[in-house]
Amino acid sequence: MTRKPLAVIAFSLFALAACDKEPTGQVAAVVNGDEITLQEINAELGNAAIPEGVDKKAIQQAALQRILDRRLLAQSAREEDLDKSPEYMLRERQLQDALLVQIMGQKSQRALRVPGQSEIDKFIAENPSMFADRKLYAIDRIQFAFPKDMSQLKALENDHSMDAVAARLESLGIKFVRSAAQMDSAQVGAQRIQQIKSLPAGEPFIVPENGMVTVGVIKGEQPTPLVGTEARPLAVQAIQNKQLGDTLQQKLKQARTAAEITYQPGFAPEAAKKPAPAAKK
């Protein structure tokens, strides 16, 4: 009798097992032995509302085909060992961390308390820029991604008009987009609106945030108050957003306290470099 190597036998058994998989029950399809479930299809559709009269099965089938195409390309990438590349491993870690934080946020959000009427009324009264004094501002806006050398932004302090900012960015070789836009005081917040409006007329404001730099000038404003029943849902959302932010900050604080963190010289934040104060005798 001819003896087959153990690895060959094991692979043969795996191949047979893969062939035996059938798309039944919660499994919508099987592609090269890899199952695609109804749960994956629902996740692909997300919270998209399916209009009345539209064939739901056709929508699910289209979503399934998108997943199948992705899965086939991913399988091809694995055949090329791209899942073993340093770039893949780095991106995988980034996506895993981001996904875990997102799911933790969703879990914390489900546990948030619903604010009472008195708390809602108090919040509305204390935040007039979001409600009674809410305004929509028309702005001339320039946006661009953070430059590699952030010190270049220092030069913008000498530019006192949008045209001067645009000329400066062109001289620095920084690509930007200039367009008319709208700014909602309910979203920006009273403190930032106050800072912007304290600038001389025509003086651009600069907001670096989330990897983008926004430069703008207010060209006009329109009162758009939110009062009565229209104000309450926004107030509830804002209160719960603050609750969620506080909850995540508390979790982060606890995690930092419990963590053991060491830095290579030159990478530690300033607070970590300072020696602890000597205990009083």
PyRosetta script that sets phi, psi and omega in degrees:
from pyrosetta import init, pose_from_sequence

init()
pose = pose_from_sequence("MTRKPLAVIAFSLFALAACDKEPTGQVAAVVNGDEITLQEINAELGNAAIPEGVDKKAIQQAALQRILDRRLLAQSAREEDLDKSPEYMLRERQLQDALLVQIMGQKSQRALRVPGQSEIDKFIAENPSMFADRKLYAIDRIQFAFPKDMSQLKALENDHSMDAVAARLESLGIKFVRSAAQMDSAQVGAQRIQQIKSLPAGEPFIVPENGMVTVGVIKGEQPTPLVGTEARPLAVQAIQNKQLGDTLQQKLKQARTAAEITYQPGFAPEAAKKPAPAAKK")
pose.set_psi(1, 133.6)
pose.set_omega(1, 179.5)
pose.set_phi(2, -77.7)
pose.set_psi(2, 130.3)
pose.set_omega(2, -179.7)
pose.set_phi(3, -93.2)
pose.set_psi(3, 131.4)
pose.set_omega(3, 175.3)
pose.set_phi(4, -95.2)
pose.set_psi(4, 143.0)
pose.set_omega(4, 175.4)
pose.set_phi(5, -59.2)
pose.set_psi(5, 149.7)
pose.set_omega(5, -177.7)
pose.set_phi(6, -58.0)
pose.set_psi(6, -40.7)
pose.set_omega(6, -177.8)
pose.set_phi(7, -62.3)
pose.set_psi(7, -39.4)
pose.set_omega(7, -179.7)
pose.set_phi(8, -66.4)
pose.set_psi(8, -41.8)
pose.set_omega(8, 178.7)
pose.set_phi(9, -62.8)
pose.set_psi(9, -44.7)
pose.set_omega(9, -179.4)
pose.set_phi(10, -61.8)
pose.set_psi(10, -41.1)
pose.set_omega(10, 179.9)
pose.set_phi(11, -65.8)
pose.set_psi(11, -39.7)
pose.set_omega(11, -179.9)
pose.set_phi(12, -62.5)
pose.set_psi(12, -42.7)
pose.set_omega(12, 178.7)
pose.set_phi(13, -63.2)
pose.set_psi(13, -40.7)
pose.set_omega(13, 179.1)
pose.set_phi(14, -63.2)
pose.set_psi(14, -42.5)
pose.set_omega(14, -179.8)
pose.set_phi(15, -63.1)
pose.set_psi(15, -41.1)
pose.set_omega(15, 178.0)
pose.set_phi(16, -64.3)
pose.set_psi(16, -40.7)
pose.set_omega(16, 179.5)
pose.set_phi(17, -63.7)
pose.set_psi(17, -39.9)
pose.set_omega(17, 179.8)
pose.set_phi(18, -64.5)
pose.set_psi(18, -40.4)
pose.set_omega(18, -179.8)
pose.set_phi(19, -66.9)
pose.set_psi(19, -28.7)
pose.set_omega(19, -177.1)
pose.set_phi(20, -75.6)
pose.set_psi(20, -15.5)
pose.set_omega(20, -178.4)
pose.set_phi(21, -65.9)
pose.set_psi(21, 133.0)
pose.set_omega(21, -179.0)
pose.set_phi(22, -121.5)
pose.set_psi(22, 140.6)
pose.set_omega(22, 176.8)
pose.set_phi(23, -78.0)
pose.set_psi(23, 85.2)
pose.set_omega(23, 179.3)
pose.set_phi(24, -131.8)
pose.set_psi(24, 163.8)
pose.set_omega(24, 177.1)
pose.set_phi(25, 62.4)
pose.set_psi(25, -119.9)
pose.set_omega(25, -178.6)
pose.set_phi(26, -85.0)
pose.set_psi(26, -1.2)
pose.set_omega(26, -179.9)
pose.set_phi(27, -97.4)
pose.set_psi(27, 116.8)
pose.set_omega(27, -177.1)
pose.set_phi(28, -85.4)
pose.set_psi(28, -30.2)
pose.set_omega(28, -179.2)
pose.set_phi(29, -159.8)
pose.set_psi(29, 159.2)
pose.set_omega(29, 174.8)
pose.set_phi(30, -128.8)
pose.set_psi(30, 124.1)
pose.set_omega(30, -179.2)
pose.set_phi(31, -120.9)
pose.set_psi(31, 110.8)
pose.set_omega(31, -177.1)
pose.set_phi(32, 52.7)
pose.set_psi(32, 42.6)
pose.set_omega(32, 178.3)
pose.set_phi(33, 83.0)
pose.set_psi(33, -2.6)
pose.set_omega(33, -178.0)
pose.set_phi(34, -101.1)
pose.set_psi(34, 121.5)
pose.set_omega(34, -175.6)
pose.set_phi(35, -80.2)
pose.set_psi(35, 143.3)
pose.set_omega(35, 171.2)
pose.set_phi(36, -119.6)
pose.set_psi(36, 119.4)
pose.set_omega(36, -171.5)
pose.set_phi(37, -97.2)
pose.set_psi(37, 165.6)
pose.set_omega(37, 175.4)
pose.set_phi(38, -62.4)
pose.set_psi(38, -33.3)
pose.set_omega(38, 178.0)
pose.set_phi(39, -62.4)
pose.set_psi(39, -38.5)
pose.set_omega(39, 177.5)
pose.set_phi(40, -65.8)
pose.set_psi(40, -38.3)
pose.set_omega(40, 179.0)
pose.set_phi(41, -65.6)
pose.set_psi(41, -43.4)
pose.set_omega(41, 178.6)
pose.set_phi(42, -63.2)
pose.set_psi(42, -38.2)
pose.set_omega(42, 177.8)
pose.set_phi(43, -66.6)
pose.set_psi(43, -36.0)
pose.set_omega(43, 177.8)
pose.set_phi(44, -63.4)
pose.set_psi(44, -39.3)
pose.set_omega(44, 179.6)
pose.set_phi(45, -74.3)
pose.set_psi(45, -26.6)
pose.set_omega(45, 178.6)
pose.set_phi(46, 60.8)
pose.set_psi(46, -136.7)
pose.set_omega(46, -178.7)
pose.set_phi(47, -98.2)
pose.set_psi(47, 18.1)
pose.set_omega(47, -178.8)
pose.set_phi(48, -62.8)
pose.set_psi(48, 127.7)
pose.set_omega(48, 179.7)
pose.set_phi(49, -80.1)
pose.set_psi(49, 127.4)
pose.set_omega(49, 178.4)
pose.set_phi(50, -90.5)
pose.set_psi(50, 117.8)
pose.set_omega(50, -177.6)
pose.set_phi(51, -60.1)
pose.set_psi(51, 151.4)
pose.set_omega(51, 177.4)
pose.set_phi(52, -63.9)
pose.set_psi(52, 142.4)
pose.set_omega(52, 179.0)
pose.set_phi(53, 89.4)
pose.set_psi(53, -13.0)
pose.set_omega(53, 178.9)
pose.set_phi(54, -85.0)
pose.set_psi(54, 139.1)
pose.set_omega(54, -179.7)
pose.set_phi(55, -67.8)
pose.set_psi(55, 107.8)
pose.set_omega(55, -177.7)
pose.set_phi(56, -61.1)
pose.set_psi(56, -37.1)
pose.set_omega(56, -178.7)
pose.set_phi(57, -63.7)
pose.set_psi(57, -37.5)
pose.set_omega(57, 179.1)
pose.set_phi(58, -65.8)
pose.set_psi(58, -38.1)
pose.set_omega(58, 177.2)
pose.set_phi(59, -64.0)
pose.set_psi(59, -42.1)
pose.set_omega(59, 178.9)
pose.set_phi(60, -65.6)
pose.set_psi(60, -39.4)
pose.set_omega(60, 179.7)
pose.set_phi(61, -64.6)
pose.set_psi(61, -39.4)
pose.set_omega(61, 178.3)
pose.set_phi(62, -64.5)
pose.set_psi(62, -41.1)
pose.set_omega(62, 177.8)
pose.set_phi(63, -63.8)
pose.set_psi(63, -40.1)
pose.set_omega(63, 178.9)
pose.set_phi(64, -62.2)
pose.set_psi(64, -41.1)
pose.set_omega(64, 179.7)
pose.set_phi(65, -64.3)
pose.set_psi(65, -36.2)
pose.set_omega(65, 176.7)
pose.set_phi(66, -63.8)
pose.set_psi(66, -42.7)
pose.set_omega(66, 178.7)
pose.set_phi(67, -64.7)
pose.set_psi(67, -43.1)
pose.set_omega(67, 179.4)
pose.set_phi(68, -59.1)
pose.set_psi(68, -45.0)
pose.set_omega(68, -179.8)
pose.set_phi(69, -61.1)
pose.set_psi(69, -44.4)
pose.set_omega(69, 178.5)
pose.set_phi(70, -62.1)
pose.set_psi(70, -44.2)
pose.set_omega(70, -177.3)
pose.set_phi(71, -63.7)
pose.set_psi(71, -41.4)
pose.set_omega(71, 179.5)
pose.set_phi(72, -64.0)
pose.set_psi(72, -43.2)
pose.set_omega(72, 178.0)
pose.set_phi(73, -65.3)
pose.set_psi(73, -38.9)
pose.set_omega(73, 178.9)
pose.set_phi(74, -64.9)
pose.set_psi(74, -39.9)
pose.set_omega(74, 178.1)
pose.set_phi(75, -64.2)
pose.set_psi(75, -39.1)
pose.set_omega(75, 177.2)
pose.set_phi(76, -63.7)
pose.set_psi(76, -39.5)
pose.set_omega(76, 178.8)
pose.set_phi(77, -63.4)
pose.set_psi(77, -39.3)
pose.set_omega(77, 178.6)
pose.set_phi(78, -66.1)
pose.set_psi(78, -35.7)
pose.set_omega(78, 177.9)
pose.set_phi(79, -62.7)
pose.set_psi(79, -27.3)
pose.set_omega(79, 176.9)
pose.set_phi(80, -90.2)
pose.set_psi(80, 7.6)
pose.set_omega(80, 179.2)
pose.set_phi(81, 62.3)
pose.set_psi(81, 25.5)
pose.set_omega(81, 178.8)
pose.set_phi(82, -69.1)
pose.set_psi(82, -23.0)
pose.set_omega(82, 178.2)
pose.set_phi(83, -73.6)
pose.set_psi(83, -4.6)
pose.set_omega(83, 177.6)
pose.set_phi(84, -105.8)
pose.set_psi(84, 1.9)
pose.set_omega(84, -178.4)
pose.set_phi(85, -77.4)
pose.set_psi(85, 149.9)
pose.set_omega(85, 178.4)
pose.set_phi(86, -58.1)
pose.set_psi(86, -36.8)
pose.set_omega(86, -179.6)
pose.set_phi(87, -62.9)
pose.set_psi(87, -43.3)
pose.set_omega(87, 179.6)
pose.set_phi(88, -63.6)
pose.set_psi(88, -44.9)
pose.set_omega(88, -177.6)
pose.set_phi(89, -63.1)
pose.set_psi(89, -36.7)
pose.set_omega(89, 177.9)
pose.set_phi(90, -67.1)
pose.set_psi(90, -47.4)
pose.set_omega(90, -179.0)
pose.set_phi(91, -66.1)
pose.set_psi(91, -36.3)
pose.set_omega(91, 179.2)
pose.set_phi(92, -61.6)
pose.set_psi(92, -42.5)
pose.set_omega(92, 179.4)
pose.set_phi(93, -64.6)
pose.set_psi(93, -42.3)
pose.set_omega(93, 178.9)
pose.set_phi(94, -61.2)
pose.set_psi(94, -45.7)
pose.set_omega(94, -178.6)
pose.set_phi(95, -67.8)
pose.set_psi(95, -38.3)
pose.set_omega(95, 177.8)
pose.set_phi(96, -62.4)
pose.set_psi(96, -46.4)
pose.set_omega(96, 179.5)
pose.set_phi(97, -60.9)
pose.set_psi(97, -46.3)
pose.set_omega(97, -178.5)
pose.set_phi(98, -63.4)
pose.set_psi(98, -40.4)
pose.set_omega(98, -179.5)
pose.set_phi(99, -66.9)
pose.set_psi(99, -42.3)
pose.set_omega(99, 178.8)
pose.set_phi(100, -63.2)
pose.set_psi(100, -41.5)
pose.set_omega(100, 177.9)
pose.set_phi(101, -64.3)
pose.set_psi(101, -40.6)
pose.set_omega(101, 179.5)
pose.set_phi(102, -63.2)
pose.set_psi(102, -45.0)
pose.set_omega(102, -179.3)
pose.set_phi(103, -67.3)
pose.set_psi(103, -37.4)
pose.set_omega(103, 176.0)
pose.set_phi(104, -62.5)
pose.set_psi(104, -40.3)
pose.set_omega(104, 177.6)
pose.set_phi(105, -63.1)
pose.set_psi(105, -41.8)
pose.set_omega(105, 179.1)
pose.set_phi(106, -64.7)
pose.set_psi(106, -39.5)
pose.set_omega(106, 177.7)
pose.set_phi(107, -64.8)
pose.set_psi(107, -44.1)
pose.set_omega(107, 178.9)
pose.set_phi(108, -64.6)
pose.set_psi(108, -34.8)
pose.set_omega(108, -178.5)
pose.set_phi(109, -65.6)
pose.set_psi(109, -36.9)
pose.set_omega(109, 179.7)
pose.set_phi(110, -65.5)
pose.set_psi(110, -22.8)
pose.set_omega(110, -178.2)
pose.set_phi(111, -92.9)
pose.set_psi(111, 0.0)
pose.set_omega(111, -177.5)
pose.set_phi(112, -67.2)
pose.set_psi(112, 143.2)
pose.set_omega(112, 177.4)
pose.set_phi(113, -79.6)
pose.set_psi(113, 152.6)
pose.set_omega(113, 176.5)
pose.set_phi(114, -87.8)
pose.set_psi(114, 123.4)
pose.set_omega(114, -178.4)
pose.set_phi(115, -66.8)
pose.set_psi(115, 148.3)
pose.set_omega(115, 178.2)
pose.set_phi(116, -80.0)
pose.set_psi(116, 171.0)
pose.set_omega(116, -177.3)
pose.set_phi(117, -60.8)
pose.set_psi(117, -41.7)
pose.set_omega(117, -178.3)
pose.set_phi(118, -65.7)
pose.set_psi(118, -37.6)
pose.set_omega(118, 178.2)
pose.set_phi(119, -66.8)
pose.set_psi(119, -39.3)
pose.set_omega(119, 178.5)
pose.set_phi(120, -64.2)
pose.set_psi(120, -46.7)
pose.set_omega(120, -179.6)
pose.set_phi(121, -62.1)
pose.set_psi(121, -39.9)
pose.set_omega(121, 179.8)
pose.set_phi(122, -64.2)
pose.set_psi(122, -42.6)
pose.set_omega(122, -179.5)
pose.set_phi(123, -63.7)
pose.set_psi(123, -42.6)
pose.set_omega(123, 179.6)
pose.set_phi(124, -62.4)
pose.set_psi(124, -42.7)
pose.set_omega(124, -179.1)
pose.set_phi(125, -67.1)
pose.set_psi(125, -33.4)
pose.set_omega(125, -176.3)
pose.set_phi(126, -84.8)
pose.set_psi(126, -8.3)
pose.set_omega(126, -177.8)
pose.set_phi(127, -129.2)
pose.set_psi(127, 65.4)
pose.set_omega(127, -176.7)
pose.set_phi(128, -62.1)
pose.set_psi(128, -29.3)
pose.set_omega(128, -178.9)
pose.set_phi(129, -66.7)
pose.set_psi(129, -19.1)
pose.set_omega(129, 177.7)
pose.set_phi(130, -89.8)
pose.set_psi(130, -19.1)
pose.set_omega(130, -170.0)
pose.set_phi(131, -128.7)
pose.set_psi(131, -95.6)
pose.set_omega(131, -173.4)
pose.set_phi(132, -60.5)
pose.set_psi(132, -36.7)
pose.set_omega(132, -178.0)
pose.set_phi(133, -102.9)
pose.set_psi(133, 18.0)
pose.set_omega(133, -177.8)
pose.set_phi(134, -60.7)
pose.set_psi(134, 138.8)
pose.set_omega(134, 179.1)
pose.set_phi(135, -136.9)
pose.set_psi(135, 149.3)
pose.set_omega(135, 171.1)
pose.set_phi(136, -105.3)
pose.set_psi(136, 124.1)
pose.set_omega(136, -177.3)
pose.set_phi(137, -104.6)
pose.set_psi(137, 130.6)
pose.set_omega(137, 171.6)
pose.set_phi(138, -85.2)
pose.set_psi(138, 127.7)
pose.set_omega(138, -176.5)
pose.set_phi(139, -130.6)
pose.set_psi(139, 149.1)
pose.set_omega(139, 167.6)
pose.set_phi(140, -90.9)
pose.set_psi(140, 119.2)
pose.set_omega(140, -167.9)
pose.set_phi(141, -125.8)
pose.set_psi(141, 138.6)
pose.set_omega(141, 170.6)
pose.set_phi(142, -119.4)
pose.set_psi(142, 133.8)
pose.set_omega(142, 178.2)
pose.set_phi(143, -132.7)
pose.set_psi(143, 142.4)
pose.set_omega(143, 176.6)
pose.set_phi(144, -155.9)
pose.set_psi(144, 156.4)
pose.set_omega(144, 179.8)
pose.set_phi(145, -72.9)
pose.set_psi(145, 153.0)
pose.set_omega(145, 176.1)
pose.set_phi(146, -50.6)
pose.set_psi(146, 128.1)
pose.set_omega(146, 175.2)
pose.set_phi(147, -72.2)
pose.set_psi(147, 158.9)
pose.set_omega(147, 178.5)
pose.set_phi(148, -61.1)
pose.set_psi(148, -38.0)
pose.set_omega(148, 177.8)
pose.set_phi(149, -104.3)
pose.set_psi(149, 98.0)
pose.set_omega(149, -175.9)
pose.set_phi(150, -66.0)
pose.set_psi(150, -18.4)
pose.set_omega(150, 179.7)
pose.set_phi(151, -65.9)
pose.set_psi(151, -17.5)
pose.set_omega(151, 177.8)
pose.set_phi(152, -62.2)
pose.set_psi(152, -28.5)
pose.set_omega(152, -178.1)
pose.set_phi(153, -65.9)
pose.set_psi(153, -20.6)
pose.set_omega(153, 179.9)
pose.set_phi(154, -58.6)
pose.set_psi(154, -32.9)
pose.set_omega(154, -177.6)
pose.set_phi(155, -64.9)
pose.set_psi(155, -24.7)
pose.set_omega(155, -178.1)
pose.set_phi(156, -67.8)
pose.set_psi(156, -18.1)
pose.set_omega(156, 179.7)
pose.set_phi(157, -63.8)
pose.set_psi(157, -21.1)
pose.set_omega(157, -179.1)
pose.set_phi(158, -92.9)
pose.set_psi(158, 2.2)
pose.set_omega(158, -178.4)
pose.set_phi(159, -105.1)
pose.set_psi(159, 123.4)
pose.set_omega(159, -171.3)
pose.set_phi(160, -114.8)
pose.set_psi(160, 20.2)
pose.set_omega(160, 174.0)
pose.set_phi(161, -152.8)
pose.set_psi(161, 160.4)
pose.set_omega(161, -179.8)
pose.set_phi(162, -65.3)
pose.set_psi(162, -37.2)
pose.set_omega(162, 178.3)
pose.set_phi(163, -63.6)
pose.set_psi(163, -38.0)
pose.set_omega(163, 178.6)
pose.set_phi(164, -66.6)
pose.set_psi(164, -39.3)
pose.set_omega(164, 177.5)
pose.set_phi(165, -63.1)
pose.set_psi(165, -46.1)
pose.set_omega(165, 179.9)
pose.set_phi(166, -60.1)
pose.set_psi(166, -43.5)
pose.set_omega(166, 179.5)
pose.set_phi(167, -64.0)
pose.set_psi(167, -40.0)
pose.set_omega(167, 179.8)
pose.set_phi(168, -62.8)
pose.set_psi(168, -46.5)
pose.set_omega(168, -178.9)
pose.set_phi(169, -62.6)
pose.set_psi(169, -39.5)
pose.set_omega(169, 177.5)
pose.set_phi(170, -63.4)
pose.set_psi(170, -39.0)
pose.set_omega(170, 179.5)
pose.set_phi(171, -68.1)
pose.set_psi(171, -28.5)
pose.set_omega(171, 179.1)
pose.set_phi(172, -86.4)
pose.set_psi(172, -6.2)
pose.set_omega(172, -179.6)
pose.set_phi(173, 75.4)
pose.set_psi(173, 24.0)
pose.set_omega(173, -179.7)
pose.set_phi(174, -96.1)
pose.set_psi(174, 120.3)
pose.set_omega(174, 179.4)
pose.set_phi(175, -75.2)
pose.set_psi(175, 139.3)
pose.set_omega(175, -178.1)
pose.set_phi(176, -146.1)
pose.set_psi(176, 166.5)
pose.set_omega(176, 176.0)
pose.set_phi(177, -122.5)
pose.set_psi(177, 129.1)
pose.set_omega(177, 178.6)
pose.set_phi(178, -115.5)
pose.set_psi(178, 129.9)
pose.set_omega(178, -177.6)
pose.set_phi(179, -158.4)
pose.set_psi(179, 164.0)
pose.set_omega(179, 171.8)
pose.set_phi(180, -78.8)
pose.set_psi(180, 139.5)
pose.set_omega(180, -177.7)
pose.set_phi(181, -145.3)
pose.set_psi(181, 179.0)
pose.set_omega(181, -179.4)
pose.set_phi(182, -128.4)
pose.set_psi(182, 142.0)
pose.set_omega(182, 179.7)
pose.set_phi(183, -125.8)
pose.set_psi(183, 127.6)
pose.set_omega(183, -176.3)
pose.set_phi(184, -101.2)
pose.set_psi(184, 122.1)
pose.set_omega(184, -179.0)
pose.set_phi(185, -62.7)
pose.set_psi(185, -25.1)
pose.set_omega(185, 179.1)
pose.set_phi(186, -67.9)
pose.set_psi(186, -27.0)
pose.set_omega(186, -178.8)
pose.set_phi(187, -96.3)
pose.set_psi(187, -32.0)
pose.set_omega(187, -176.5)
pose.set_phi(188, -76.5)
pose.set_psi(188, -37.4)
pose.set_omega(188, -179.8)
pose.set_phi(189, 99.7)
pose.set_psi(189, 147.1)
pose.set_omega(189, -174.9)
pose.set_phi(190, -62.8)
pose.set_psi(190, -40.2)
pose.set_omega(190, -176.0)
pose.set_phi(191, -64.1)
pose.set_psi(191, -44.8)
pose.set_omega(191, -178.6)
pose.set_phi(192, -70.2)
pose.set_psi(192, -38.3)
pose.set_omega(192, 177.3)
pose.set_phi(193, -60.7)
pose.set_psi(193, -42.3)
pose.set_omega(193, 180.0)
pose.set_phi(194, -62.8)
pose.set_psi(194, -41.4)
pose.set_omega(194, 178.5)
pose.set_phi(195, -63.4)
pose.set_psi(195, -42.2)
pose.set_omega(195, -179.1)
pose.set_phi(196, -65.9)
pose.set_psi(196, -44.3)
pose.set_omega(196, -176.2)
pose.set_phi(197, -74.7)
pose.set_psi(197, -13.3)
pose.set_omega(197, 177.5)
pose.set_phi(198, -79.9)
pose.set_psi(198, -11.3)
pose.set_omega(198, 179.5)
pose.set_phi(199, -73.0)
pose.set_psi(199, 153.7)
pose.set_omega(199, 174.7)
pose.set_phi(200, -59.5)
pose.set_psi(200, 153.0)
pose.set_omega(200, -179.4)
pose.set_phi(201, -56.7)
pose.set_psi(201, 129.9)
pose.set_omega(201, 179.2)
pose.set_phi(202, 85.3)
pose.set_psi(202, -8.0)
pose.set_omega(202, 179.9)
pose.set_phi(203, -76.5)
pose.set_psi(203, 124.1)
pose.set_omega(203, -178.2)
pose.set_phi(204, -69.6)
pose.set_psi(204, 143.7)
pose.set_omega(204, 170.0)
pose.set_phi(205, -100.0)
pose.set_psi(205, 151.8)
pose.set_omega(205, -177.5)
pose.set_phi(206, -125.6)
pose.set_psi(206, 126.9)
pose.set_omega(206, 179.4)
pose.set_phi(207, -127.7)
pose.set_psi(207, 102.0)
pose.set_omega(207, 172.6)
pose.set_phi(208, -86.0)
pose.set_psi(208, 124.0)
pose.set_omega(208, -174.2)
pose.set_phi(209, -161.7)
pose.set_psi(209, 135.8)
pose.set_omega(209, 173.9)
pose.set_phi(210, 52.8)
pose.set_psi(210, 42.3)
pose.set_omega(210, 176.0)
pose.set_phi(211, 80.7)
pose.set_psi(211, 0.0)
pose.set_omega(211, -179.9)
pose.set_phi(212, -125.1)
pose.set_psi(212, 149.4)
pose.set_omega(212, 174.2)
pose.set_phi(213, -111.1)
pose.set_psi(213, 127.4)
pose.set_omega(213, 176.7)
pose.set_phi(214, -112.1)
pose.set_psi(214, 126.8)
pose.set_omega(214, 174.5)
pose.set_phi(215, -118.3)
pose.set_psi(215, 132.4)
pose.set_omega(215, -176.3)
pose.set_phi(216, -153.6)
pose.set_psi(216, 165.7)
pose.set_omega(216, 174.8)
pose.set_phi(217, -137.9)
pose.set_psi(217, 134.1)
pose.set_omega(217, 177.8)
pose.set_phi(218, -74.3)
pose.set_psi(218, 127.2)
pose.set_omega(218, -180.0)
pose.set_phi(219, -106.1)
pose.set_psi(219, -16.7)
pose.set_omega(219, -179.8)
pose.set_phi(220, -178.0)
pose.set_psi(220, 167.6)
pose.set_omega(220, -179.9)
pose.set_phi(221, -144.8)
pose.set_psi(221, 151.6)
pose.set_omega(221, 179.8)
pose.set_phi(222, -136.5)
pose.set_psi(222, 118.4)
pose.set_omega(222, 176.7)
pose.set_phi(223, -61.2)
pose.set_psi(223, 127.7)
pose.set_omega(223, 179.2)
pose.set_phi(224, -137.1)
pose.set_psi(224, 71.2)
pose.set_omega(224, -174.3)
pose.set_phi(225, -66.2)
pose.set_psi(225, 147.3)
pose.set_omega(225, 171.3)
pose.set_phi(226, -115.1)
pose.set_psi(226, 114.3)
pose.set_omega(226, -176.9)
pose.set_phi(227, -136.6)
pose.set_psi(227, 166.6)
pose.set_omega(227, 176.1)
pose.set_phi(228, 62.2)
pose.set_psi(228, -138.3)
pose.set_omega(228, -175.7)
pose.set_phi(229, -66.9)
pose.set_psi(229, -24.8)
pose.set_omega(229, 178.7)
pose.set_phi(230, -69.5)
pose.set_psi(230, -28.0)
pose.set_omega(230, -175.8)
pose.set_phi(231, -79.5)
pose.set_psi(231, -29.6)
pose.set_omega(231, -170.8)
pose.set_phi(232, -63.2)
pose.set_psi(232, -46.8)
pose.set_omega(232, 179.5)
pose.set_phi(233, -59.7)
pose.set_psi(233, -39.6)
pose.set_omega(233, 178.1)
pose.set_phi(234, -64.9)
pose.set_psi(234, -39.1)
pose.set_omega(234, 179.0)
pose.set_phi(235, -64.9)
pose.set_psi(235, -43.3)
pose.set_omega(235, 178.6)
pose.set_phi(236, -60.5)
pose.set_psi(236, -45.1)
pose.set_omega(236, 180.0)
pose.set_phi(237, -62.2)
pose.set_psi(237, -42.4)
pose.set_omega(237, -179.3)
pose.set_phi(238, -65.9)
pose.set_psi(238, -41.5)
pose.set_omega(238, 179.0)
pose.set_phi(239, -63.0)
pose.set_psi(239, -44.1)
pose.set_omega(239, -178.2)
pose.set_phi(240, -71.3)
pose.set_psi(240, -32.2)
pose.set_omega(240, 175.0)
pose.set_phi(241, -61.9)
pose.set_psi(241, -40.9)
pose.set_omega(241, 177.4)
pose.set_phi(242, -65.9)
pose.set_psi(242, -42.0)
pose.set_omega(242, 176.6)
pose.set_phi(243, -57.9)
pose.set_psi(243, -45.5)
pose.set_omega(243, -179.0)
pose.set_phi(244, -64.1)
pose.set_psi(244, -43.7)
pose.set_omega(244, 178.1)
pose.set_phi(245, -60.4)
pose.set_psi(245, -43.5)
pose.set_omega(245, 178.6)
pose.set_phi(246, -63.4)
pose.set_psi(246, -40.7)
pose.set_omega(246, -179.7)
pose.set_phi(247, -62.8)
pose.set_psi(247, -46.1)
pose.set_omega(247, -178.9)
pose.set_phi(248, -68.1)
pose.set_psi(248, -36.4)
pose.set_omega(248, 176.9)
pose.set_phi(249, -65.0)
pose.set_psi(249, -37.6)
pose.set_omega(249, 178.0)
pose.set_phi(250, -66.3)
pose.set_psi(250, -41.7)
pose.set_omega(250, 177.5)
pose.set_phi(251, -62.2)
pose.set_psi(251, -41.6)
pose.set_omega(251, 179.3)
pose.set_phi(252, -64.7)
pose.set_psi(252, -41.9)
pose.set_omega(252, 179.0)
pose.set_phi(253, -61.4)
pose.set_psi(253, -43.8)
pose.set_omega(253, 178.4)
pose.set_phi(254, -64.2)
pose.set_psi(254, -41.2)
pose.set_omega(254, -179.4)
pose.set_phi(255, -65.9)
pose.set_psi(255, -40.3)
pose.set_omega(255, 178.0)
pose.set_phi(256, -63.5)
pose.set_psi(256, -41.6)
pose.set_omega(256, -179.3)
pose.set_phi(257, -62.8)
pose.set_psi(257, -39.8)
pose.set_omega(257, -176.7)
pose.set_phi(258, -83.1)
pose.set_psi(258, -17.2)
pose.set_omega(258, -172.9)
pose.set_phi(259, -80.0)
pose.set_psi(259, 152.3)
pose.set_omega(259, 171.6)
pose.set_phi(260, -106.5)
pose.set_psi(260, 108.5)
pose.set_omega(260, -174.9)
pose.set_phi(261, -119.1)
pose.set_psi(261, 126.6)
pose.set_omega(261, 175.0)
pose.set_phi(262, -122.3)
pose.set_psi(262, 145.6)
pose.set_omega(262, -176.2)
pose.set_phi(263, -119.3)
pose.set_psi(263, 144.9)
pose.set_omega(263, 167.4)
pose.set_phi(264, -69.4)
pose.set_psi(264, 144.1)
pose.set_omega(264, 179.2)
pose.set_phi(265, -51.3)
pose.set_psi(265, 132.0)
pose.set_omega(265, 179.3)
pose.set_phi(266, 97.1)
pose.set_psi(266, -10.2)
pose.set_omega(266, -177.9)
pose.set_phi(267, -108.2)
pose.set_psi(267, -11.1)
pose.set_omega(267, -177.2)
pose.set_phi(268, -72.6)
pose.set_psi(268, 139.5)
pose.set_omega(268, 174.2)
pose.set_phi(269, -66.5)
pose.set_psi(269, 160.6)
pose.set_omega(269, -176.0)
pose.set_phi(270, -55.1)
pose.set_psi(270, -41.1)
pose.set_omega(270, -177.4)
pose.set_phi(271, -62.9)
pose.set_psi(271, -33.9)
pose.set_omega(271, -179.1)
pose.set_phi(272, -75.9)
pose.set_psi(272, -20.4)
pose.set_omega(272, -178.2)
pose.set_phi(273, -80.5)
pose.set_psi(273, -25.7)
pose.set_omega(273, -174.2)
pose.set_phi(274, -72.7)
pose.set_psi(274, 132.8)
pose.set_omega(274, 177.5)
pose.set_phi(275, -68.5)
pose.set_psi(275, 149.0)
pose.set_omega(275, 178.1)
pose.set_phi(276, -66.6)
pose.set_psi(276, 143.1)
pose.set_omega(276, -179.7)
pose.set_phi(277, -64.2)
pose.set_psi(277, 143.5)
pose.set_omega(277, -179.1)
pose.set_phi(278, -67.2)
pose.set_psi(278, 142.0)
pose.set_omega(278, 179.9)
pose.set_phi(279, -68.7)
pose.set_psi(279, 140.1)
pose.set_omega(279, 179.0)
pose.set_phi(280, -73.3)
pose.set_psi(280, 139.3)
pose.set_omega(280, 179.8)
pose.set_phi(281, -89.6)
pose.dump_pdb("model.pdb")
